[in-house]
Amino acid sequence: MFDPGWMARPQRGPGSDRLIVARLSGTARRNARWGDLTEVQKTAGVTELREVAGDRADLLAEVAGIALGTSEGKGEEYREQGRAVTE
């Protein structure tokens, strides 16, 4: 049954965590380009990731772990990108 009161409630929890993880993943992939990053690029990427994560370092660690885990078994360029996400 539809409960209109449910729609008005702000949600904090698993749903909002998934949104943060999605934003972190996209931000990390965009900032972890193929090849080496300059120190300025690394600093800008880290700053942006911290802003998106806010006080949720656990979600940032989750995204880093996923990036490393999914890069295994692929070519060296994928492993480089996975490592770049965690730096």
C-alpha positions, 0 to 999 in steps of 0.5 A: 500500500502506498504511504505518502508520509514515507516519501516525505521522510529524509532517508539516511542509511543504505540508500544514501550510502549507495548514492555516496558510493556512486559519486565517489566511484565516478569521481575516483574514475574521473580523477584516476586517469591512465598513466601518472598524475602530477602532484597537483592532479593528485591533490585536487582529486584527493580533495574532491574525494574527501569533499564527496565522502564527508565524514564517511571514510568507510565508504571511501575505503570501500570504493578504493577496495572495489577499484583494486579488486576489480582491476585484478585479472585485467591488464597492467593499465587497469591495475595502474588505474586501480592503484591511482584510485587508492593514492 
